[in-house]
């Protein structure tokens, strides 16, 4: 028997906070990978235009991080209306989805209150839980 109704969300919050790499580190790794892949590609003509331009790739990474950091998460009830339960999603899965979103929303609020950037504090679970890159 659960002693406290917040235990499930507390566990999700703890898991999200412990997740590594954080988003900003993952983007830095992606930038390095893209530029290095271009530099070592046998057929550079087949690589995407600009993939070897460190300044351009870095600029794209910064834009992505800025977009994530400035994204305002709607309150959980509004998010639930905007992201209705999928036909194949069970009731238990929906509860887990909403618990994860509530945890992400709470962590984003904590970051905002502390003046911290979510991309420096949170990882992929935050992106998946908020679906902020889907819009």
C-alpha positions as CSV (number, residue, x, y, z in Angstrom):
1,X,0.0,0.0,0.0
2,X,1.3,3.4,-0.9
3,X,1.8,5.7,2.0
4,X,1.9,8.9,0.0
5,X,0.1,9.7,-3.3
6,X,3.2,11.6,-4.7
7,X,5.5,8.6,-4.7
8,X,5.1,7.6,-8.4
9,X,5.8,11.2,-9.5
10,X,8.8,11.4,-7.1
11,X,10.3,8.3,-8.6
12,X,9.9,9.7,-12.2
13,X,11.4,13.1,-11.1
14,X,14.4,11.3,-9.6
15,X,14.9,9.2,-12.7
16,X,14.7,12.3,-15.0
17,X,17.2,14.2,-12.8
18,X,19.6,11.3,-12.8
19,X,19.5,10.8,-16.6
20,X,22.8,11.3,-18.5
21,X,23.8,12.7,-20.8
22,X,22.0,16.0,-20.4
23,X,20.5,17.5,-23.5
24,X,23.3,20.1,-24.0
25,X,26.0,17.5,-23.7
26,X,24.2,15.3,-26.2
27,X,23.9,18.2,-28.7
28,X,27.6,18.9,-28.3
29,X,28.4,15.3,-29.1
30,X,26.1,15.4,-32.1
31,X,27.9,18.5,-33.4
32,X,31.2,16.8,-33.1
33,X,29.9,13.6,-34.7
34,X,28.4,15.5,-37.7
35,X,31.6,17.6,-38.3
36,X,33.9,14.6,-37.8
37,X,31.9,12.4,-40.1
38,X,32.0,14.9,-42.8
39,X,35.8,15.4,-42.4
40,X,36.4,11.7,-42.6
41,X,33.8,10.9,-45.3
42,X,35.2,9.1,-48.4
43,X,32.7,10.9,-50.6
44,X,32.3,14.5,-49.2
45,X,30.1,15.4,-52.1
46,X,27.4,12.9,-50.8
47,X,27.5,14.6,-47.3
48,X,24.8,17.2,-46.5
49,X,25.9,20.7,-47.5
50,X,27.4,22.6,-44.6
51,X,28.0,19.4,-42.5
52,X,31.7,20.2,-42.3
53,X,31.2,23.8,-41.3
54,X,31.7,23.8,-37.6
55,X,30.3,27.3,-37.2
56,X,27.1,26.4,-39.1
57,X,26.5,23.1,-37.3
58,X,27.2,24.8,-33.9
59,X,24.7,27.5,-34.8
60,X,22.1,24.9,-35.5
61,X,22.8,23.2,-32.2
62,X,22.5,26.5,-30.4
63,X,19.2,27.2,-32.1
64,X,17.9,23.8,-31.0
65,X,19.0,24.3,-27.4
66,X,17.5,27.8,-27.3
67,X,14.2,26.5,-28.7
68,X,14.0,23.8,-26.0
69,X,15.0,26.2,-23.2
70,X,12.4,28.8,-24.3
71,X,9.6,26.3,-24.8
72,X,6.8,26.9,-22.3
73,X,5.2,23.7,-21.2
74,X,1.4,23.9,-20.8
75,X,-0.2,22.9,-17.5
76,X,-0.8,19.1,-17.4
77,X,-4.6,19.3,-17.9
78,X,-4.1,21.4,-21.1
79,X,-1.3,19.1,-22.3
80,X,-3.6,16.1,-21.8
81,X,-6.2,17.7,-24.0
82,X,-3.6,18.6,-26.7
83,X,-2.2,15.0,-26.6
84,X,-5.3,12.7,-26.2
85,X,-4.9,9.1,-25.2
86,X,-3.9,7.1,-28.3
87,X,-6.3,4.4,-29.4
88,X,-3.8,1.6,-28.7
89,X,-2.7,3.2,-25.4
90,X,-4.0,1.3,-22.3
91,X,-5.3,3.2,-19.2
92,X,-2.2,2.2,-17.3
93,X,0.1,3.5,-20.1
94,X,-1.9,6.8,-20.1
95,X,-1.4,7.2,-16.4
96,X,2.3,6.6,-16.8
97,X,2.4,9.1,-19.7
98,X,0.6,11.8,-17.6
99,X,2.8,11.0,-14.6
100,X,5.9,11.5,-16.7
101,X,4.6,14.8,-18.1
102,X,3.7,16.0,-14.6
103,X,7.2,15.3,-13.5
104,X,8.7,17.0,-16.5
105,X,6.4,20.0,-16.0
106,X,7.5,20.2,-12.3
107,X,11.2,20.0,-13.2
108,X,10.8,22.7,-15.9
109,X,9.2,24.9,-13.3
110,X,12.0,24.2,-10.8
111,X,14.6,25.1,-13.5
112,X,12.7,28.3,-14.3
113,X,12.5,29.3,-10.6
114,X,16.2,28.6,-10.2
115,X,17.2,30.4,-13.4
116,X,18.6,27.1,-14.8
117,X,18.3,25.9,-18.3
118,X,16.5,22.6,-18.7
119,X,18.9,21.5,-21.4
120,X,21.8,21.6,-18.8
121,X,19.8,19.7,-16.2
122,X,17.7,17.1,-18.0
123,X,18.1,14.5,-20.6
124,X,16.3,12.6,-23.4
125,X,13.5,11.5,-21.0
126,X,12.4,15.2,-20.7
127,X,12.2,15.5,-24.5
128,X,10.2,12.3,-24.7
129,X,8.0,13.0,-21.8
130,X,7.1,16.5,-22.9
131,X,7.0,15.8,-26.7
132,X,8.2,19.3,-27.1
133,X,10.1,18.5,-30.3
134,X,7.0,17.0,-32.0
135,X,5.2,20.4,-32.5
